[in-house]
Amino acid sequence: MGIVVRGLKKRFGATQVLDDVSFEIARGEMVALLGPSGGGKSTVLRIIAGLEFADEGEVHLRGRVATHTRVQDRDIGFVFQGYALFRHMTVRENVAFGLSIRKRPKAEVQRVVDEFLALVQLDGLGDRYPTELSGGQRQRVALARALAPGTDLLLLDEPFGALDAKVRLDLREWLRRLHQERGLTGVFVTHDQEEAMDLASRVIVMNRGRVEQIGTPEEIYDRPATEFVASFVGSINVFEGQVRGAQAALGGISVGAPSGAGDGASVRAFIRPHDVELHARVRQEAGSTPASPLDEGAEERSDASEGPGISPAAARIERMSRVGWTAKLELRLTDGRPLVVEVTKERLAQLGLSEGDWVLVSVRQAKIFVQDYEI
Ligand SMILES: Nc1ncnc2c1ncn2[C@@H]1O[C@H](COP(=O)(O)OP(=O)(O)OP(=O)(O)O)[C@@H](O)[C@H]1O
């Protein structure tokens, strides 16, 4: 294992910032700590780095206990918010810093600095000062400075935080390559879920000082373990309803209920916009609302009634916006609930839909959580 934390607890004054945080990161793995602001991500990272110490729990680095090891003896590279470049030092001097304080021979320092400046594609800018660089370039210098001493463990706290979208993407690509080439073990903190899903082989979702779920990006997205993860990762529609028979009735729409959910149980369903199927435009008299989704008004033969667990409902298209190759539709069901749907432009064209139309919808799949009974 590269990094192991076990049972970390940390309190600042009256606030329990970490409450029993445990996870393991294999050597060579790149893992994201994802979660909302204040969830404890930076604190975990600072404890791994040795900048902070936990009240309880253990830290193991490269298979050895490091719970009480000083920061300078942990041999970890980190790029933290607030640990900016040294303004009075040139780029070269910044990158050389970790090597110089380790008293490495001058010639070796020169060679390693050159190598890392080339790696971050900043050769030629070594004599500049940080103020003479763009935000993205500065961030790359910070990464080079963290890596130059030759560590195999890298901790990054919001590494691309304040950068514009294009630079973020470039740096992300660059970090992915660096990780592959050097086989680094890396942990990075982000509250950008796309960044986490894109860069990490596994994601640790944290909220309120606790680990909500650990899994591959696919697992986190497709099989969220908790309601928090379901609502935090990816855009989502949330519906409350009740189990009736084998169905979860969510107002106008229904989906298959989870096995074991008793009749009458209250449920909360999380439905991804791309898991809603549009079937057919519903013809409708001016100003009227289709009374039933299965009114004879469907303009094309619908496949909506086929298959188990599918029961279509009617909804009105309130807004449509096209982004890239998909379209986002904001629908309103007959019971007044909003429903956001994403479909390909092709499907939209096939159905000939426009704003104001009524359409039949059904839900392909939903993640359903049975609610605790209230007494
Ligand atoms: N040194 C400190 N003293 C007091 N409270 C602190 C200290 N450091 C962090 N906290 C508190 O601990 C909680 C967790 O902070 P932390 O920075 O770990 O969260 P985070 O998930 O990284 O948030 P963000 O994404 O905003 O950086 C917050 O409520 C924060 O105010």
Ligand as a Chemical Component Dictionary entry (heavy atoms), coordinates in Angstrom:
data_LIG
# 
_chem_comp.id                   LIG 
_chem_comp.type                 NON-POLYMER 
_chem_comp.pdbx_formal_charge   0 
_chem_comp.three_letter_code    LIG 
# 
loop_
_chem_comp_atom.comp_id 
_chem_comp_atom.atom_id 
_chem_comp_atom.alt_atom_id 
_chem_comp_atom.type_symbol 
_chem_comp_atom.charge 
_chem_comp_atom.model_Cartn_x 
_chem_comp_atom.model_Cartn_y 
_chem_comp_atom.model_Cartn_z 
_chem_comp_atom.pdbx_ordinal 
LIG N1  N1  N 0 -7.017  25.129 11.752 1  
LIG C1  C1  C 0 -8.332  25.093 11.878 2  
LIG N2  N2  N 0 -8.953  25.615 12.945 3  
LIG C2  C2  C 0 -10.296 25.558 13.092 4  
LIG N3  N3  N 0 -11.129 24.993 12.205 5  
LIG C3  C3  C 0 -10.577 24.465 11.099 6  
LIG C4  C4  C 0 -9.167  24.481 10.874 7  
LIG N4  N4  N 0 -8.912  23.859 9.695  8  
LIG C5  C5  C 0 -10.124 23.491 9.208  9  
LIG N5  N5  N 0 -11.122 23.838 10.042 10 
LIG C6  C6  C 0 -12.558 23.551 9.861  11 
LIG O1  O1  O 0 -12.671 22.178 9.610  12 
LIG C7  C7  C 0 -13.705 21.917 8.654  13 
LIG C8  C8  C 0 -13.142 21.097 7.516  14 
LIG O2  O2  O 0 -12.218 21.873 6.798  15 
LIG P1  P1  P 0 -11.431 21.333 5.535  16 
LIG O3  O3  O 0 -10.587 22.456 5.024  17 
LIG O4  O4  O 0 -10.755 20.059 5.882  18 
LIG O5  O5  O 0 -12.616 21.022 4.538  19 
LIG P2  P2  P 0 -12.577 20.821 2.955  20 
LIG O6  O6  O 0 -13.480 19.679 2.685  21 
LIG O7  O7  O 0 -11.178 20.699 2.487  22 
LIG O8  O8  O 0 -13.197 22.167 2.453  23 
LIG P3  P3  P 0 -12.769 23.088 1.193  24 
LIG O9  O9  O 0 -13.202 22.344 -0.012 25 
LIG O10 O10 O 0 -13.577 24.338 1.409  26 
LIG O11 O11 O 0 -11.292 23.314 1.287  27 
LIG C9  C9  C 0 -14.242 23.273 8.251  28 
LIG O12 O12 O 0 -15.425 23.504 8.984  29 
LIG C10 C10 C 0 -13.151 24.233 8.647  30 
LIG O13 O13 O 0 -13.682 25.492 8.968  31 
# 
loop_
_chem_comp_bond.comp_id 
_chem_comp_bond.atom_id_1 
_chem_comp_bond.atom_id_2 
_chem_comp_bond.value_order 
_chem_comp_bond.pdbx_ordinal 
LIG N1  C1  SING 1  
LIG C1  N2  SING 2  
LIG C1  C4  DOUB 3  
LIG N2  C2  DOUB 4  
LIG C2  N3  SING 5  
LIG N3  C3  DOUB 6  
LIG C3  C4  SING 7  
LIG C3  N5  SING 8  
LIG C4  N4  SING 9  
LIG N4  C5  DOUB 10 
LIG C5  N5  SING 11 
LIG N5  C6  SING 12 
LIG C6  O1  SING 13 
LIG C6  C10 SING 14 
LIG O1  C7  SING 15 
LIG C7  C8  SING 16 
LIG C7  C9  SING 17 
LIG C8  O2  SING 18 
LIG O2  P1  SING 19 
LIG P1  O3  DOUB 20 
LIG P1  O4  SING 21 
LIG P1  O5  SING 22 
LIG O5  P2  SING 23 
LIG P2  O6  DOUB 24 
LIG P2  O7  SING 25 
LIG P2  O8  SING 26 
LIG O8  P3  SING 27 
LIG P3  O9  DOUB 28 
LIG P3  O10 SING 29 
LIG P3  O11 SING 30 
LIG C9  O12 SING 31 
LIG C9  C10 SING 32 
LIG C10 O13 SING 33 
# 
